[in-house]
């Protein structure tokens, strides 16, 4: 029973931490939060936090490059799961 409770606790903290961004509509969708939740329960919270920070940096760099290339601010929605996946695999080779 303790294993199940620990698994649920590890999966629940990204939902609580990121739900405000979802409620306000500021960049994260429900699927992104679910992906972070599954990631946290499988690989642990430290790697999940690292992926969160790294994916924001990668997405920001991509938006900056696209905005400079198109000479206008990008106003559309991003598929954030691409940047989350890139950050996850990039962090697998960090040491």
Legacy VTK file of the C-alpha trace (Angstrom):
# vtk DataFile Version 3.0
C-alpha trace
ASCII
DATASET POLYDATA
POINTS 95 float
0.000 0.000 0.000
2.878 2.398 0.680
4.162 1.952 -2.884
0.863 3.068 -4.367
0.652 6.095 -2.076
4.231 7.077 -2.938
3.502 6.709 -6.664
0.389 8.879 -6.386
2.270 11.513 -4.380
5.043 11.634 -6.982
2.468 11.959 -9.764
0.357 14.593 -7.983
2.892 17.357 -7.308
3.258 18.466 -10.975
-0.528 18.693 -11.222
-0.708 20.998 -8.212
2.388 22.982 -9.193
1.313 23.620 -12.788
-2.468 23.826 -12.423
-2.367 27.602 -11.950
-0.726 28.016 -15.367
-3.431 25.839 -16.883
-6.269 27.668 -15.138
-4.968 31.061 -16.239
-4.396 29.778 -19.774
-0.765 30.894 -19.743
1.017 28.395 -21.930
0.410 24.901 -20.598
-2.332 22.560 -21.621
-3.772 19.652 -19.679
-1.764 17.203 -21.778
1.497 18.921 -20.862
0.638 18.679 -17.175
-0.264 14.999 -17.540
3.036 14.348 -19.313
4.967 16.041 -16.488
2.951 14.014 -13.966
3.779 10.693 -15.620
7.404 11.736 -16.027
7.638 12.587 -12.332
6.213 9.261 -11.245
8.525 7.268 -13.525
11.892 9.082 -13.429
11.631 11.131 -10.226
11.044 14.692 -9.236
14.606 16.008 -9.658
14.794 15.074 -13.340
11.255 16.378 -13.851
12.188 19.796 -12.444
15.305 19.819 -14.623
13.172 18.998 -17.677
10.695 21.757 -16.767
13.435 24.388 -16.608
15.319 23.122 -19.669
12.171 22.873 -21.793
11.269 26.499 -21.003
14.772 27.572 -22.064
14.609 25.539 -25.295
11.129 26.856 -26.146
12.255 30.426 -25.457
15.258 30.056 -27.746
13.102 28.605 -30.523
10.566 31.429 -30.197
13.350 34.010 -30.263
14.896 32.521 -33.407
11.520 32.194 -35.147
10.543 35.750 -34.211
13.819 37.127 -35.570
13.510 35.048 -38.734
9.918 36.084 -39.425
10.498 39.655 -38.160
7.337 39.501 -36.085
6.300 38.174 -32.700
4.969 34.623 -32.719
1.365 34.710 -31.515
0.235 31.139 -32.148
0.123 28.244 -29.745
3.172 26.037 -29.326
3.158 22.283 -29.056
5.115 22.270 -25.820
5.494 18.481 -25.733
8.195 18.720 -28.428
10.332 20.900 -26.166
9.651 18.688 -23.153
10.787 15.642 -25.102
13.895 17.412 -26.390
14.797 18.546 -22.872
14.261 15.054 -21.468
16.576 13.406 -23.989
19.120 16.227 -23.778
19.322 15.783 -19.996
19.901 12.037 -20.383
23.383 12.834 -21.740
24.325 15.700 -19.404
27.041 13.884 -17.430
LINES 1 96
95 0 1 2 3 4 5 6 7 8 9 10 11 12 13 14 15 16 17 18 19 20 21 22 23 24 25 26 27 28 29 30 31 32 33 34 35 36 37 38 39 40 41 42 43 44 45 46 47 48 49 50 51 52 53 54 55 56 57 58 59 60 61 62 63 64 65 66 67 68 69 70 71 72 73 74 75 76 77 78 79 80 81 82 83 84 85 86 87 88 89 90 91 92 93 94
